[in-house]
Structure formats: C-alpha cells, structure tokens
Amino acid sequence: MQTKELLAVLIKELVDFPSDVVVEEFDGEFGEIFQVNLNKEDIGKVVGKKGRTISALRQVFKSVARKSGKTFELEIVE
C-alpha cells in the first residue's frame, strides 16, 4: 500500500464524512507534500485536542519517510 493510500484510509476512519476525504500528493522542493481535503466539520477530528492527532499522524509518516531517505509534509485543506 502506498503512503497516499494509507494516509487516506487512516483519516477516513477518523471522520464523519469519509467520502469527502481527498488526499493529493505533490513533489515539493525538499520531499513529498500530502494535502488532505476534508469536510469542514471533520477538521477538528483530524487535528484533535491540542493538535495531538495530527501530530501523531505526522510523526508516523515522517518516520516511514526517513527510512526511505525522504521528507514528508502533511497539510490540511478545507
């Protein structure tokens, strides 16, 4: 399973409107950038209290990226 697909599956499990989740992948200057588009009502669920959920997701995917010698950035878009 690719990183983009795994990220989409994890985020869809967190939200109330999984059909609205769209993950786009871009090659940035320093590595991969993943933009997650979601329903406005679901943003709080993905971010979590004090940003803990989004921080955990970023940490997991950054660890995976480091093993392959890449960098990773995750952005939430309304």
mmCIF file of the N, C-alpha and C atoms, coordinates in Angstrom:
data_MODEL
# 
_entry.id   MODEL 
# 
loop_
_atom_site.group_PDB 
_atom_site.id 
_atom_site.type_symbol 
_atom_site.label_atom_id 
_atom_site.label_alt_id 
_atom_site.label_comp_id 
_atom_site.label_asym_id 
_atom_site.label_entity_id 
_atom_site.label_seq_id 
_atom_site.pdbx_PDB_ins_code 
_atom_site.Cartn_x 
_atom_site.Cartn_y 
_atom_site.Cartn_z 
_atom_site.occupancy 
_atom_site.B_iso_or_equiv 
_atom_site.pdbx_formal_charge 
_atom_site.auth_seq_id 
_atom_site.auth_comp_id 
_atom_site.auth_asym_id 
_atom_site.auth_atom_id 
_atom_site.pdbx_PDB_model_num 
ATOM 1   N N  . MET A 1 1  ? 0.859   -1.185 0.000  1.00 0.00 ? 1  MET A N  1 
ATOM 2   C CA . MET A 1 1  ? 0.000   0.000  0.000  1.00 0.00 ? 1  MET A CA 1 
ATOM 3   C C  . MET A 1 1  ? 0.899   1.240  0.000  1.00 0.00 ? 1  MET A C  1 
ATOM 4   N N  . GLN A 1 2  ? 0.573   2.177  -0.835 1.00 0.00 ? 2  GLN A N  1 
ATOM 5   C CA . GLN A 1 2  ? 1.353   3.405  -0.931 1.00 0.00 ? 2  GLN A CA 1 
ATOM 6   C C  . GLN A 1 2  ? 1.047   4.329  0.245  1.00 0.00 ? 2  GLN A C  1 
ATOM 7   N N  . THR A 1 3  ? 1.933   5.260  0.493  1.00 0.00 ? 3  THR A N  1 
ATOM 8   C CA . THR A 1 3  ? 1.778   6.222  1.578  1.00 0.00 ? 3  THR A CA 1 
ATOM 9   C C  . THR A 1 3  ? 0.486   7.009  1.444  1.00 0.00 ? 3  THR A C  1 
ATOM 10  N N  . LYS A 1 4  ? 0.188   7.459  0.246  1.00 0.00 ? 4  LYS A N  1 
ATOM 11  C CA . LYS A 1 4  ? -1.016  8.251  -0.004 1.00 0.00 ? 4  LYS A CA 1 
ATOM 12  C C  . LYS A 1 4  ? -2.271  7.453  0.358  1.00 0.00 ? 4  LYS A C  1 
ATOM 13  N N  . GLU A 1 5  ? -2.320  6.200  -0.058 1.00 0.00 ? 5  GLU A N  1 
ATOM 14  C CA . GLU A 1 5  ? -3.475  5.349  0.226  1.00 0.00 ? 5  GLU A CA 1 
ATOM 15  C C  . GLU A 1 5  ? -3.613  5.062  1.713  1.00 0.00 ? 5  GLU A C  1 
ATOM 16  N N  . LEU A 1 6  ? -2.503  4.789  2.369  1.00 0.00 ? 6  LEU A N  1 
ATOM 17  C CA . LEU A 1 6  ? -2.527  4.514  3.805  1.00 0.00 ? 6  LEU A CA 1 
ATOM 18  C C  . LEU A 1 6  ? -3.009  5.730  4.585  1.00 0.00 ? 6  LEU A C  1 
ATOM 19  N N  . LEU A 1 7  ? -2.528  6.892  4.224  1.00 0.00 ? 7  LEU A N  1 
ATOM 20  C CA . LEU A 1 7  ? -2.951  8.129  4.869  1.00 0.00 ? 7  LEU A CA 1 
ATOM 21  C C  . LEU A 1 7  ? -4.452  8.340  4.689  1.00 0.00 ? 7  LEU A C  1 
ATOM 22  N N  . ALA A 1 8  ? -4.965  8.102  3.490  1.00 0.00 ? 8  ALA A N  1 
ATOM 23  C CA . ALA A 1 8  ? -6.401  8.255  3.226  1.00 0.00 ? 8  ALA A CA 1 
ATOM 24  C C  . ALA A 1 8  ? -7.225  7.290  4.068  1.00 0.00 ? 8  ALA A C  1 
ATOM 25  N N  . VAL A 1 9  ? -6.792  6.047  4.171  1.00 0.00 ? 9  VAL A N  1 
ATOM 26  C CA . VAL A 1 9  ? -7.518  5.052  4.965  1.00 0.00 ? 9  VAL A CA 1 
ATOM 27  C C  . VAL A 1 9  ? -7.561  5.464  6.431  1.00 0.00 ? 9  VAL A C  1 
ATOM 28  N N  . LEU A 1 10 ? -6.442  5.890  6.981  1.00 0.00 ? 10 LEU A N  1 
ATOM 29  C CA . LEU A 1 10 ? -6.398  6.299  8.387  1.00 0.00 ? 10 LEU A CA 1 
ATOM 30  C C  . LEU A 1 10 ? -7.290  7.505  8.656  1.00 0.00 ? 10 LEU A C  1 
ATOM 31  N N  . ILE A 1 11 ? -7.245  8.484  7.801  1.00 0.00 ? 11 ILE A N  1 
ATOM 32  C CA . ILE A 1 11 ? -8.046  9.690  8.006  1.00 0.00 ? 11 ILE A CA 1 
ATOM 33  C C  . ILE A 1 11 ? -9.534  9.390  7.839  1.00 0.00 ? 11 ILE A C  1 
ATOM 34  N N  . LYS A 1 12 ? -9.881  8.540  6.893  1.00 0.00 ? 12 LYS A N  1 
ATOM 35  C CA . LYS A 1 12 ? -11.292 8.192  6.691  1.00 0.00 ? 12 LYS A CA 1 
ATOM 36  C C  . LYS A 1 12 ? -11.889 7.507  7.923  1.00 0.00 ? 12 LYS A C  1 
ATOM 37  N N  . GLU A 1 13 ? -11.065 6.810  8.688  1.00 0.00 ? 13 GLU A N  1 
ATOM 38  C CA . GLU A 1 13 ? -11.537 6.159  9.910  1.00 0.00 ? 13 GLU A CA 1 
ATOM 39  C C  . GLU A 1 13 ? -11.803 7.161  11.034 1.00 0.00 ? 13 GLU A C  1 
ATOM 40  N N  . LEU A 1 14 ? -11.224 8.340  10.944 1.00 0.00 ? 14 LEU A N  1 
ATOM 41  C CA . LEU A 1 14 ? -11.375 9.349  11.990 1.00 0.00 ? 14 LEU A CA 1 
ATOM 42  C C  . LEU A 1 14 ? -12.580 10.274 11.791 1.00 0.00 ? 14 LEU A C  1 
ATOM 43  N N  . VAL A 1 15 ? -13.077 10.397 10.576 1.00 0.00 ? 15 VAL A N  1 
ATOM 44  C CA . VAL A 1 15 ? -14.051 11.439 10.245 1.00 0.00 ? 15 VAL A CA 1 
ATOM 45  C C  . VAL A 1 15 ? -15.479 10.911 10.101 1.00 0.00 ? 15 VAL A C  1 
ATOM 46  N N  . ASP A 1 16 ? -16.435 11.847 10.108 1.00 0.00 ? 16 ASP A N  1 
ATOM 47  C CA . ASP A 1 16 ? -17.849 11.510 9.919  1.00 0.00 ? 16 ASP A CA 1 
ATOM 48  C C  . ASP A 1 16 ? -18.232 11.456 8.440  1.00 0.00 ? 16 ASP A C  1 
ATOM 49  N N  . PHE A 1 17 ? -17.478 12.141 7.594  1.00 0.00 ? 17 PHE A N  1 
ATOM 50  C CA . PHE A 1 17 ? -17.779 12.200 6.166  1.00 0.00 ? 17 PHE A CA 1 
ATOM 51  C C  . PHE A 1 17 ? -16.593 11.643 5.365  1.00 0.00 ? 17 PHE A C  1 
ATOM 52  N N  . PRO A 1 18 ? -16.382 10.319 5.411  1.00 0.00 ? 18 PRO A N  1 
ATOM 53  C CA . PRO A 1 18 ? -15.213 9.739  4.725  1.00 0.00 ? 18 PRO A CA 1 
ATOM 54  C C  . PRO A 1 18 ? -15.227 9.910  3.212  1.00 0.00 ? 18 PRO A C  1 
ATOM 55  N N  . SER A 1 19 ? -16.409 10.047 2.634  1.00 0.00 ? 19 SER A N  1 
ATOM 56  C CA . SER A 1 19 ? -16.462 10.211 1.175  1.00 0.00 ? 19 SER A CA 1 
ATOM 57  C C  . SER A 1 19 ? -15.925 11.573 0.731  1.00 0.00 ? 19 SER A C  1 
ATOM 58  N N  . ASP A 1 20 ? -15.816 12.526 1.665  1.00 0.00 ? 20 ASP A N  1 
ATOM 59  C CA . ASP A 1 20 ? -15.288 13.856 1.348  1.00 0.00 ? 20 ASP A CA 1 
ATOM 60  C C  . ASP A 1 20 ? -13.765 13.938 1.445  1.00 0.00 ? 20 ASP A C  1 
ATOM 61  N N  . VAL A 1 21 ? -13.129 12.877 1.928  1.00 0.00 ? 21 VAL A N  1 
ATOM 62  C CA . VAL A 1 21 ? -11.672 12.889 2.115  1.00 0.00 ? 21 VAL A CA 1 
ATOM 63  C C  . VAL A 1 21 ? -10.971 12.664 0.777  1.00 0.00 ? 21 VAL A C  1 
ATOM 64  N N  . VAL A 1 22 ? -10.100 13.612 0.430  1.00 0.00 ? 22 VAL A N  1 
ATOM 65  C CA . VAL A 1 22 ? -9.292  13.504 -0.788 1.00 0.00 ? 22 VAL A CA 1 
ATOM 66  C C  . VAL A 1 22 ? -7.849  13.812 -0.404 1.00 0.00 ? 22 VAL A C  1 
ATOM 67  N N  . VAL A 1 23 ? -6.960  12.885 -0.699 1.00 0.00 ? 23 VAL A N  1 
ATOM 68  C CA . VAL A 1 23 ? -5.538  13.082 -0.410 1.00 0.00 ? 23 VAL A CA 1 
ATOM 69  C C  . VAL A 1 23 ? -4.818  13.278 -1.731 1.00 0.00 ? 23 VAL A C  1 
ATOM 70  N N  . GLU A 1 24 ? -4.092  14.396 -1.836 1.00 0.00 ? 24 GLU A N  1 
ATOM 71  C CA . GLU A 1 24 ? -3.320  14.694 -3.039 1.00 0.00 ? 24 GLU A CA 1 
ATOM 72  C C  . GLU A 1 24 ? -1.838  14.692 -2.681 1.00 0.00 ? 24 GLU A C  1 
ATOM 73  N N  . GLU A 1 25 ? -1.030  14.181 -3.566 1.00 0.00 ? 25 GLU A N  1 
ATOM 74  C CA . GLU A 1 25 ? 0.411   14.078 -3.345 1.00 0.00 ? 25 GLU A CA 1 
ATOM 75  C C  . GLU A 1 25 ? 1.153   14.961 -4.343 1.00 0.00 ? 25 GLU A C  1 
ATOM 76  N N  . PHE A 1 26 ? 2.095   15.739 -3.826 1.00 0.00 ? 26 PHE A N  1 
ATOM 77  C CA . PHE A 1 26 ? 2.906   16.621 -4.659 1.00 0.00 ? 26 PHE A CA 1 
ATOM 78  C C  . PHE A 1 26 ? 4.370   16.425 -4.309 1.00 0.00 ? 26 PHE A C  1 
ATOM 79  N N  . ASP A 1 27 ? 5.221   16.600 -5.297 1.00 0.00 ? 27 ASP A N  1 
ATOM 80  C CA . ASP A 1 27 ? 6.657   16.598 -5.033 1.00 0.00 ? 27 ASP A CA 1 
ATOM 81  C C  . ASP A 1 27 ? 7.068   18.017 -4.721 1.00 0.00 ? 27 ASP A C  1 
ATOM 82  N N  . GLY A 1 28 ? 7.512   18.230 -3.496 1.00 0.00 ? 28 GLY A N  1 
ATOM 83  C CA . GLY A 1 28 ? 7.966   19.552 -3.090 1.00 0.00 ? 28 GLY A CA 1 
ATOM 84  C C  . GLY A 1 28 ? 9.455   19.704 -3.300 1.00 0.00 ? 28 GLY A C  1 
ATOM 85  N N  . GLU A 1 29 ? 9.955   20.853 -2.948 1.00 0.00 ? 29 GLU A N  1 
ATOM 86  C CA . GLU A 1 29 ? 11.376  21.143 -3.114 1.00 0.00 ? 29 GLU A CA 1 
ATOM 87  C C  . GLU A 1 29 ? 12.249  20.216 -2.260 1.00 0.00 ? 29 GLU A C  1 
ATOM 88  N N  . PHE A 1 30 ? 11.746  19.863 -1.058 1.00 0.00 ? 30 PHE A N  1 
ATOM 89  C CA . PHE A 1 30 ? 12.546  19.061 -0.131 1.00 0.00 ? 30 PHE A CA 1 
ATOM 90  C C  . PHE A 1 30 ? 11.984  17.664 0.106  1.00 0.00 ? 30 PHE A C  1 
ATOM 91  N N  . GLY A 1 31 ? 10.859  17.325 -0.517 1.00 0.00 ? 31 GLY A N  1 
ATOM 92  C CA . GLY A 1 31 ? 10.282  15.993 -0.319 1.00 0.00 ? 31 GLY A CA 1 
ATOM 93  C C  . GLY A 1 31 ? 8.825   15.962 -0.733 1.00 0.00 ? 31 GLY A C  1 
ATOM 94  N N  . GLU A 1 32 ? 8.128   14.960 -0.237 1.00 0.00 ? 32 GLU A N  1 
ATOM 95  C CA . GLU A 1 32 ? 6.731   14.786 -0.593 1.00 0.00 ? 32 GLU A CA 1 
ATOM 96  C C  . GLU A 1 32 ? 5.811   15.650 0.261  1.00 0.00 ? 32 GLU A C  1 
ATOM 97  N N  . ILE A 1 33 ? 4.789   16.207 -0.369 1.00 0.00 ? 33 ILE A N  1 
ATOM 98  C CA . ILE A 1 33 ? 3.782   17.001 0.334  1.00 0.00 ? 33 ILE A CA 1 
ATOM 99  C C  . ILE A 1 33 ? 2.437   16.319 0.102  1.00 0.00 ? 33 ILE A C  1 
ATOM 100 N N  . PHE A 1 34 ? 1.730   16.056 1.187  1.00 0.00 ? 34 PHE A N  1 
ATOM 101 C CA . PHE A 1 34 ? 0.405   15.463 1.104  1.00 0.00 ? 34 PHE A CA 1 
ATOM 102 C C  . PHE A 1 34 ? -0.603  16.481 1.590  1.00 0.00 ? 34 PHE A C  1 
ATOM 103 N N  . GLN A 1 35 ? -1.554  16.824 0.733  1.00 0.00 ? 35 GLN A N  1 
ATOM 104 C CA . GLN A 1 35 ? -2.625  17.737 1.105  1.00 0.00 ? 35 GLN A CA 1 
ATOM 105 C C  . GLN A 1 35 ? -3.892  16.920 1.293  1.00 0.00 ? 35 GLN A C  1 
ATOM 106 N N  . VAL A 1 36 ? -4.527  17.115 2.446  1.00 0.00 ? 36 VAL A N  1 
ATOM 107 C CA . VAL A 1 36 ? -5.744  16.384 2.764  1.00 0.00 ? 36 VAL A CA 1 
ATOM 108 C C  . VAL A 1 36 ? -6.908  17.365 2.731  1.00 0.00 ? 36 VAL A C  1 
ATOM 109 N N  . ASN A 1 37 ? -7.851  17.114 1.832  1.00 0.00 ? 37 ASN A N  1 
ATOM 110 C CA . ASN A 1 37 ? -9.062  17.916 1.739  1.00 0.00 ? 37 ASN A CA 1 
ATOM 111 C C  . ASN A 1 37 ? -10.160 17.164 2.473  1.00 0.00 ? 37 ASN A C  1 
ATOM 112 N N  . LEU A 1 38 ? -10.863 17.852 3.382  1.00 0.00 ? 38 LEU A N  1 
ATOM 113 C CA . LEU A 1 38 ? -11.953 17.230 4.113  1.00 0.00 ? 38 LEU A CA 1 
ATOM 114 C C  . LEU A 1 38 ? -13.111 18.174 4.292  1.00 0.00 ? 38 LEU A C  1 
ATOM 115 N N  . ASN A 1 39 ? -14.197 17.615 4.774  1.00 0.00 ? 39 ASN A N  1 
ATOM 116 C CA . ASN A 1 39 ? -15.369 18.399 5.127  1.00 0.00 ? 39 ASN A CA 1 
ATOM 117 C C  . ASN A 1 39 ? -14.985 19.308 6.296  1.00 0.00 ? 39 ASN A C  1 
ATOM 118 N N  . LYS A 1 40 ? -15.483 20.529 6.314  1.00 0.00 ? 40 LYS A N  1 
ATOM 119 C CA . LYS A 1 40 ? -15.152 21.484 7.378  1.00 0.00 ? 40 LYS A CA 1 
ATOM 120 C C  . LYS A 1 40 ? -15.474 20.939 8.762  1.00 0.00 ? 40 LYS A C  1 
ATOM 121 N N  . GLU A 1 41 ? -16.529 20.155 8.864  1.00 0.00 ? 41 GLU A N  1 
ATOM 122 C CA . GLU A 1 41 ? -16.937 19.607 10.158 1.00 0.00 ? 41 GLU A CA 1 
ATOM 123 C C  . GLU A 1 41 ? -15.958 18.566 10.690 1.00 0.00 ? 41 GLU A C  1 
ATOM 124 N N  . ASP A 1 42 ? -15.147 17.998 9.836  1.00 0.00 ? 42 ASP A N  1 
ATOM 125 C CA . ASP A 1 42 ? -14.214 16.946 10.233 1.00 0.00 ? 42 ASP A CA 1 
ATOM 126 C C  . ASP A 1 42 ? -12.816 17.440 10.581 1.00 0.00 ? 42 ASP A C  1 
ATOM 127 N N  . ILE A 1 43 ? -12.530 18.676 10.330 1.00 0.00 ? 43 ILE A N  1 
ATOM 128 C CA . ILE A 1 43 ? -11.169 19.191 10.565 1.00 0.00 ? 43 ILE A CA 1 
ATOM 129 C C  . ILE A 1 43 ? -10.766 19.024 12.031 1.00 0.00 ? 43 ILE A C  1 
ATOM 130 N N  . GLY A 1 44 ? -11.664 19.354 12.924 1.00 0.00 ? 44 GLY A N  1 
ATOM 131 C CA . GLY A 1 44 ? -11.359 19.224 14.357 1.00 0.00 ? 44 GLY A CA 1 
ATOM 132 C C  . GLY A 1 44 ? -11.047 17.793 14.762 1.00 0.00 ? 44 GLY A C  1 
ATOM 133 N N  . LYS A 1 45 ? -11.693 16.833 14.142 1.00 0.00 ? 45 LYS A N  1 
ATOM 134 C CA . LYS A 1 45 ? -11.453 15.430 14.472 1.00 0.00 ? 45 LYS A CA 1 
ATOM 135 C C  . LYS A 1 45 ? -10.078 14.980 14.005 1.00 0.00 ? 45 LYS A C  1 
ATOM 136 N N  . VAL A 1 46 ? -9.636  15.485 12.881 1.00 0.00 ? 46 VAL A N  1 
ATOM 137 C CA . VAL A 1 46 ? -8.323  15.105 12.366 1.00 0.00 ? 46 VAL A CA 1 
ATOM 138 C C  . VAL A 1 46 ? -7.215  15.826 13.138 1.00 0.00 ? 46 VAL A C  1 
ATOM 139 N N  . VAL A 1 47 ? -7.462  17.064 13.510 1.00 0.00 ? 47 VAL A N  1 
ATOM 140 C CA . VAL A 1 47 ? -6.463  17.819 14.268 1.00 0.00 ? 47 VAL A CA 1 
ATOM 141 C C  . VAL A 1 47 ? -6.384  17.293 15.701 1.00 0.00 ? 47 VAL A C  1 
ATOM 142 N N  . GLY A 1 48 ? -7.521  17.053 16.338 1.00 0.00 ? 48 GLY A N  1 
ATOM 143 C CA . GLY A 1 48 ? -7.553  16.531 17.698 1.00 0.00 ? 48 GLY A CA 1 
ATOM 144 C C  . GLY A 1 48 ? -7.302  17.603 18.738 1.00 0.00 ? 48 GLY A C  1 
ATOM 145 N N  . LYS A 1 49 ? -7.479  17.223 19.992 1.00 0.00 ? 49 LYS A N  1 
ATOM 146 C CA . LYS A 1 49 ? -7.244  18.149 21.097 1.00 0.00 ? 49 LYS A CA 1 
ATOM 147 C C  . LYS A 1 49 ? -5.778  18.554 21.130 1.00 0.00 ? 49 LYS A C  1 
ATOM 148 N N  . LYS A 1 50 ? -5.558  19.837 21.149 1.00 0.00 ? 50 LYS A N  1 
ATOM 149 C CA . LYS A 1 50 ? -4.205  20.419 21.176 1.00 0.00 ? 50 LYS A CA 1 
ATOM 150 C C  . LYS A 1 50 ? -3.331  19.909 20.030 1.00 0.00 ? 50 LYS A C  1 
ATOM 151 N N  . GLY A 1 51 ? -3.959  19.484 18.929 1.00 0.00 ? 51 GLY A N  1 
ATOM 152 C CA . GLY A 1 51 ? -3.210  19.032 17.765 1.00 0.00 ? 51 GLY A CA 1 
ATOM 153 C C  . GLY A 1 51 ? -2.566  17.673 17.911 1.00 0.00 ? 51 GLY A C  1 
ATOM 154 N N  . ARG A 1 52 ? -3.003  16.891 18.883 1.00 0.00 ? 52 ARG A N  1 
ATOM 155 C CA . ARG A 1 52 ? -2.353  15.603 19.154 1.00 0.00 ? 52 ARG A CA 1 
ATOM 156 C C  . ARG A 1 52 ? -2.544  14.585 18.030 1.00 0.00 ? 52 ARG A C  1 
ATOM 157 N N  . THR A 1 53 ? -3.741  14.526 17.459 1.00 0.00 ? 53 THR A N  1 
ATOM 158 C CA . THR A 1 53 ? -4.000  13.527 16.417 1.00 0.00 ? 53 THR A CA 1 
ATOM 159 C C  . THR A 1 53 ? -3.175  13.810 15.168 1.00 0.00 ? 53 THR A C  1 
ATOM 160 N N  . ILE A 1 54 ? -3.190  15.041 14.702 1.00 0.00 ? 54 ILE A N  1 
ATOM 161 C CA . ILE A 1 54 ? -2.427  15.387 13.503 1.00 0.00 ? 54 ILE A CA 1 
ATOM 162 C C  . ILE A 1 54 ? -0.929  15.246 13.759 1.00 0.00 ? 54 ILE A C  1 
ATOM 163 N N  . SER A 1 55 ? -0.487  15.564 14.962 1.00 0.00 ? 55 SER A N  1 
ATOM 164 C CA . SER A 1 55 ? 0.932   15.408 15.297 1.00 0.00 ? 55 SER A CA 1 
ATOM 165 C C  . SER A 1 55 ? 1.343   13.939 15.264 1.00 0.00 ? 55 SER A C  1 
ATOM 166 N N  . ALA A 1 56 ? 0.472   13.066 15.762 1.00 0.00 ? 56 ALA A N  1 
ATOM 167 C CA . ALA A 1 56 ? 0.768   11.634 15.745 1.00 0.00 ? 56 ALA A CA 1 
ATOM 168 C C  . ALA A 1 56 ? 0.843   11.110 14.312 1.00 0.00 ? 56 ALA A C  1 
ATOM 169 N N  . LEU A 1 57 ? -0.104  11.532 13.472 1.00 0.00 ? 57 LEU A N  1 
ATOM 170 C CA . LEU A 1 57 ? -0.077  11.121 12.065 1.00 0.00 ? 57 LEU A CA 1 
ATOM 171 C C  . LEU A 1 57 ? 1.202   11.601 11.384 1.00 0.00 ? 57 LEU A C  1 
ATOM 172 N N  . ARG A 1 58 ? 1.553   12.843 11.625 1.00 0.00 ? 58 ARG A N  1 
ATOM 173 C CA . ARG A 1 58 ? 2.774   13.394 11.009 1.00 0.00 ? 58 ARG A CA 1 
ATOM 174 C C  . ARG A 1 58 ? 4.012   12.627 11.469 1.00 0.00 ? 58 ARG A C  1 
ATOM 175 N N  . GLN A 1 59 ? 4.067   12.299 12.754 1.00 0.00 ? 59 GLN A N  1 
ATOM 176 C CA . GLN A 1 59 ? 5.230   11.600 13.298 1.00 0.00 ? 59 GLN A CA 1 
ATOM 177 C C  . GLN A 1 59 ? 5.386   10.213 12.678 1.00 0.00 ? 59 GLN A C  1 
ATOM 178 N N  . VAL A 1 60 ? 4.273   9.486  12.561 1.00 0.00 ? 60 VAL A N  1 
ATOM 179 C CA . VAL A 1 60 ? 4.327   8.151  11.976 1.00 0.00 ? 60 VAL A CA 1 
ATOM 180 C C  . VAL A 1 60 ? 4.820   8.217  10.529 1.00 0.00 ? 60 VAL A C  1 
ATOM 181 N N  . PHE A 1 61 ? 4.248   9.121  9.744  1.00 0.00 ? 61 PHE A N  1 
ATOM 182 C CA . PHE A 1 61 ? 4.621   9.190  8.344  1.00 0.00 ? 61 PHE A CA 1 
ATOM 183 C C  . PHE A 1 61 ? 6.012   9.779  8.144  1.00 0.00 ? 61 PHE A C  1 
ATOM 184 N N  . LYS A 1 62 ? 6.454   10.641 9.022  1.00 0.00 ? 62 LYS A N  1 
ATOM 185 C CA . LYS A 1 62 ? 7.828   11.151 8.925  1.00 0.00 ? 62 LYS A CA 1 
ATOM 186 C C  . LYS A 1 62 ? 8.822   10.036 9.214  1.00 0.00 ? 62 LYS A C  1 
ATOM 187 N N  . SER A 1 63 ? 8.487   9.165  10.156 1.00 0.00 ? 63 SER A N  1 
ATOM 188 C CA . SER A 1 63 ? 9.366   8.033  10.466 1.00 0.00 ? 63 SER A CA 1 
ATOM 189 C C  . SER A 1 63 ? 9.490   7.094  9.281  1.00 0.00 ? 63 SER A C  1 
ATOM 190 N N  . VAL A 1 64 ? 8.380   6.828  8.631  1.00 0.00 ? 64 VAL A N  1 
ATOM 191 C CA . VAL A 1 64 ? 8.392   5.975  7.436  1.00 0.00 ? 64 VAL A CA 1 
ATOM 192 C C  . VAL A 1 64 ? 9.212   6.627  6.329  1.00 0.00 ? 64 VAL A C  1 
ATOM 193 N N  . ALA A 1 65 ? 9.027   7.915  6.140  1.00 0.00 ? 65 ALA A N  1 
ATOM 194 C CA . ALA A 1 65 ? 9.747   8.637  5.086  1.00 0.00 ? 65 ALA A CA 1 
ATOM 195 C C  . ALA A 1 65 ? 11.258  8.639  5.346  1.00 0.00 ? 65 ALA A C  1 
ATOM 196 N N  . ARG A 1 66 ? 11.650  8.798  6.605  1.00 0.00 ? 66 ARG A N  1 
ATOM 197 C CA . ARG A 1 66 ? 13.081  8.831  6.939  1.00 0.00 ? 66 ARG A CA 1 
ATOM 198 C C  . ARG A 1 66 ? 13.768  7.522  6.569  1.00 0.00 ? 66 ARG A C  1 
ATOM 199 N N  . LYS A 1 67 ? 13.063  6.413  6.774  1.00 0.00 ? 67 LYS A N  1 
ATOM 200 C CA . LYS A 1 67 ? 13.656  5.115  6.446  1.00 0.00 ? 67 LYS A CA 1 
ATOM 201 C C  . LYS A 1 67 ? 13.976  5.004  4.964  1.00 0.00 ? 67 LYS A C  1 
ATOM 202 N N  . SER A 1 68 ? 13.181  5.668  4.146  1.00 0.00 ? 68 SER A N  1 
ATOM 203 C CA . SER A 1 68 ? 13.433  5.623  2.706  1.00 0.00 ? 68 SER A CA 1 
ATOM 204 C C  . SER A 1 68 ? 14.245  6.821  2.228  1.00 0.00 ? 68 SER A C  1 
ATOM 205 N N  . GLY A 1 69 ? 14.734  7.644  3.158  1.00 0.00 ? 69 GLY A N  1 
ATOM 206 C CA . GLY A 1 69 ? 15.576  8.775  2.802  1.00 0.00 ? 69 GLY A CA 1 
ATOM 207 C C  . GLY A 1 69 ? 14.825  9.969  2.249  1.00 0.00 ? 69 GLY A C  1 
ATOM 208 N N  . LYS A 1 70 ? 13.536  10.074 2.551  1.00 0.00 ? 70 LYS A N  1 
ATOM 209 C CA . LYS A 1 70 ? 12.713  11.164 2.049  1.00 0.00 ? 70 LYS A CA 1 
ATOM 210 C C  . LYS A 1 70 ? 12.257  12.059 3.195  1.00 0.00 ? 70 LYS A C  1 
ATOM 211 N N  . THR A 1 71 ? 11.646  13.172 2.830  1.00 0.00 ? 71 THR A N  1 
ATOM 212 C CA . THR A 1 71 ? 10.979  14.015 3.824  1.00 0.00 ? 71 THR A CA 1 
ATOM 213 C C  . THR A 1 71 ? 9.494   14.010 3.519  1.00 0.00 ? 71 THR A C  1 
ATOM 214 N N  . PHE A 1 72 ? 8.714   14.428 4.489  1.00 0.00 ? 72 PHE A N  1 
ATOM 215 C CA . PHE A 1 72 ? 7.271   14.314 4.392  1.00 0.00 ? 72 PHE A CA 1 
ATOM 216 C C  . PHE A 1 72 ? 6.625   15.532 5.035  1.00 0.00 ? 72 PHE A C  1 
ATOM 217 N N  . GLU A 1 73 ? 5.591   16.058 4.397  1.00 0.00 ? 73 GLU A N  1 
ATOM 218 C CA . GLU A 1 73 ? 4.827   17.167 4.962  1.00 0.00 ? 73 GLU A CA 1 
ATOM 219 C C  . GLU A 1 73 ? 3.355   16.874 4.765  1.00 0.00 ? 73 GLU A C  1 
ATOM 220 N N  . LEU A 1 74 ? 2.562   17.112 5.811  1.00 0.00 ? 74 LEU A N  1 
ATOM 221 C CA . LEU A 1 74 ? 1.130   16.865 5.775  1.00 0.00 ? 74 LEU A CA 1 
ATOM 222 C C  . LEU A 1 74 ? 0.400   18.161 6.032  1.00 0.00 ? 74 LEU A C  1 
ATOM 223 N N  . GLU A 1 75 ? -0.492  18.530 5.092  1.00 0.00 ? 75 GLU A N  1 
ATOM 224 C CA . GLU A 1 75 ? -1.249  19.771 5.209  1.00 0.00 ? 75 GLU A CA 1 
ATOM 225 C C  . GLU A 1 75 ? -2.740  19.454 5.162  1.00 0.00 ? 75 GLU A C  1 
ATOM 226 N N  . ILE A 1 76 ? -3.514  20.147 5.993  1.00 0.00 ? 76 ILE A N  1 
ATOM 227 C CA . ILE A 1 76 ? -4.972  20.018 5.993  1.00 0.00 ? 76 ILE A CA 1 
ATOM 228 C C  . ILE A 1 76 ? -5.543  21.203 5.228  1.00 0.00 ? 76 ILE A C  1 
ATOM 229 N N  . VAL A 1 77 ? -6.421  20.925 4.263  1.00 0.00 ? 77 VAL A N  1 
ATOM 230 C CA . VAL A 1 77 ? -7.021  21.960 3.436  1.00 0.00 ? 77 VAL A CA 1 
ATOM 231 C C  . VAL A 1 77 ? -8.539  21.850 3.569  1.00 0.00 ? 77 VAL A C  1 
ATOM 232 N N  . GLU A 1 78 ? -9.211  22.990 3.707  1.00 0.00 ? 78 GLU A N  1 
ATOM 233 C CA . GLU A 1 78 ? -10.674 22.985 3.787  1.00 0.00 ? 78 GLU A CA 1 
ATOM 234 C C  . GLU A 1 78 ? -11.274 22.784 2.418  1.00 0.00 ? 78 GLU A C  1 
# 
